[in-house]
Amino acid sequence: MYRLGLTPWERYGPAVGAQLGALLDRETRERPGTPGRALDIGCGRGQFTPELARRGWEAVGVDVVPQAVEAARRKGPAEVTYAVGDATDLESAGLGTFDLLLDIGCFQGLDPDQRAAEGRGATALAAPGATLLLLAFGPSRYQRLVEGVTQAQIEAALPAWELLTVQAAVTDGLGWPMNRTAPQWYRFRRTTG
């Protein structure tokens, strides 16, 4: 996709920027003391990972595409760490534990088995009380063009997480057909036990 220049998630970045900033500000405010560690799953070329660092998180971005990770490293900032790793095998990347996990569109591009694998990996890397922010597009009649997921499919892949909120994501600037897919922000907290 990168080689072909087909990166609709990067085009969506400017549209989601203000809303993402508000969501990250809430996560930062609700943490006692320093924010902790945050993982951007499927970070691509690092469009959103620096937003975590700007808010005081120890930010790590992970993506399976080495060229994307290298581009993210070149862009900086220096205080962000980037690693090559598969969202469906997060444990093997040796990243440690995190207080906040962020997934902006990676999850929805996976098949059901891969989504369950990402859920297991996110659970394994989550510190007690960790939160997960996940942006996903809903199913639509344009399913062949934009893979979508239902809330039930998301919750099924994250059985060790409690769904706290669902909030409509902005669609301005998305363009057709993505603006017909009802994107949502899902906020989860890692359950204990």
C-alpha positions in Angstrom: 0.0 0.0 0.0 2.8 2.4 0.9 4.6 1.7 -2.4 1.5 2.4 -4.4 0.7 5.6 -2.4 -2.6 4.1 -1.2 -2.7 5.4 2.4 -6.2 6.6 3.2 -5.5 6.5 6.9 -2.9 9.2 6.4 -5.4 11.4 4.6 -7.7 11.0 7.5 -5.1 12.3 9.9 -5.8 16.0 9.6 -9.5 15.4 10.0 -9.2 13.3 13.2 -6.4 15.5 14.7 -8.5 17.7 17.0 -10.7 14.9 18.2 -7.7 12.6 18.8 -6.1 15.5 20.7 -9.1 15.8 23.0 -9.2 12.0 23.6 -5.5 11.9 24.5 -5.8 15.0 26.7 -8.5 13.1 28.7 -6.3 10.0 29.0 -3.4 12.2 30.3 -5.6 14.1 32.8 -7.1 10.9 34.2 -3.7 9.4 35.0 -2.3 10.2 38.4 1.3 11.6 38.2 3.2 11.2 35.0 1.2 9.6 32.2 3.3 6.4 31.7 3.9 4.4 28.6 1.8 4.4 25.4 1.8 2.1 22.4 0.6 3.2 19.0 -0.3 -0.1 17.3 0.0 0.0 13.5 1.7 3.4 13.7 2.6 3.5 10.0 4.9 6.5 9.3 4.3 7.9 12.7 1.5 10.4 12.0 -0.1 10.1 15.5 2.6 8.7 17.8 4.2 12.1 18.4 0.9 13.3 19.8 1.4 10.9 22.7 4.9 12.2 23.4 3.7 15.8 23.3 1.4 15.0 26.2 4.2 13.4 28.3 3.7 9.8 27.5 6.7 7.6 26.9 5.6 6.8 23.3 6.3 3.7 21.3 5.1 3.1 17.7 5.0 -0.4 16.2 4.2 -1.4 12.6 4.9 -4.5 10.5 6.2 -2.5 7.5 9.9 -1.7 7.9 9.9 1.1 5.4 7.1 2.8 7.3 8.9 2.5 10.6 12.1 3.9 9.1 10.1 6.9 7.7 8.6 7.4 11.2 12.1 7.4 12.7 13.4 9.9 10.2 10.4 12.3 10.9 11.0 12.1 14.7 10.7 13.4 17.3 13.7 11.9 19.0 11.8 11.0 22.2 9.5 8.6 20.3 10.7 5.0 19.9 9.6 3.0 16.8 9.9 -0.7 16.3 9.1 -3.2 13.6 6.5 -5.6 14.9 3.3 -7.4 13.9 0.0 -6.2 15.5 -1.1 -9.9 15.6 2.1 -10.9 17.5 2.8 -8.0 19.8 4.3 -10.1 22.6 7.3 -11.2 20.4 8.3 -7.6 19.7 9.7 -7.3 23.3 8.1 -3.9 23.9 7.3 -4.2 27.6 4.0 -3.1 29.2 1.9 0.0 28.5 -0.6 2.2 30.3 -2.3 3.3 27.1 -2.7 1.5 23.8 -3.8 3.3 20.7 -5.1 1.7 17.5 -6.2 4.0 14.7 -7.6 1.7 12.0 -5.1 -1.2 12.2 -7.6 -3.5 13.9 -10.3 -3.2 11.3 -8.0 -4.2 8.5 -7.5 -7.6 10.1 -9.5 -10.8 9.7 -11.3 -12.3 12.7 -8.4 -14.6 13.7 -5.9 -11.7 13.4 -8.2 -9.4 15.4 -8.3 -12.0 18.2 -4.5 -12.3 18.1 -4.2 -8.5 18.4 -6.6 -8.6 21.3 -4.5 -11.2 23.1 -1.3 -9.3 22.4 -2.8 -6.0 23.7 -4.0 -7.8 26.8 -0.5 -9.2 27.4 1.2 -5.8 27.0 -1.4 -3.9 29.1 -0.4 -2.7 32.6 -3.1 -2.9 35.3 -5.7 -0.3 34.7 -4.5 0.3 31.1 -6.8 1.9 28.6 -7.2 1.2 24.9 -8.4 3.8 22.4 -9.5 2.2 19.1 -10.8 3.9 16.0 -12.7 1.6 13.7 -15.0 2.1 10.7 -18.4 0.3 10.9 -19.7 -2.1 8.3 -21.3 -0.6 5.2 -22.5 -1.7 1.8 -19.0 -0.6 0.6 -17.4 -3.5 2.5 -15.2 -4.5 -0.4 -13.6 -1.0 -0.5 -13.5 -0.2 3.3 -13.3 -3.2 5.7 -15.6 -2.4 8.6 -16.2 -4.0 12.0 -19.1 -4.0 14.4 -19.0 -3.2 18.1 -19.7 -6.9 18.8 -16.8 -8.0 16.7 -14.5 -5.6 18.5 -15.7 -6.7 22.0 -15.3 -10.4 21.0 -11.6 -9.8 20.2 -11.1 -8.0 23.5 -12.7 -10.3 26.2 -10.3 -9.1 28.9 -11.3 -5.4 28.4 -14.3 -3.4 29.6 -15.9 -1.1 27.1 -16.2 2.3 28.7 -17.4 4.6 25.9 -18.3 4.7 22.2 -18.0 8.1 20.5 -18.7 8.9 16.9 -15.5 9.9 15.0 -15.4 12.9 12.7 -16.1 12.2 9.1 -15.2 15.6 7.6 -12.4 15.2 5.1 -12.8 11.5 4.8 -14.3 11.4 1.3 -16.3 8.7 -0.3 -16.8 5.8 0.6 -15.1 6.1 4.0 -17.5 8.9 5.1 -20.3 6.3 4.7 -18.9 3.9 7.3 -19.8 5.5 10.6 -16.3 5.5 12.3 -16.4 5.2 16.0 -13.9 5.7 18.8 -14.0 2.8 21.3 -12.5 3.3 24.8 -11.7 0.2 26.8 -10.1 -0.4 30.2 -8.2 -3.6 31.0 -10.1 -5.6 33.5 -8.4 -7.3 36.4 -8.2 -11.0 37.0 
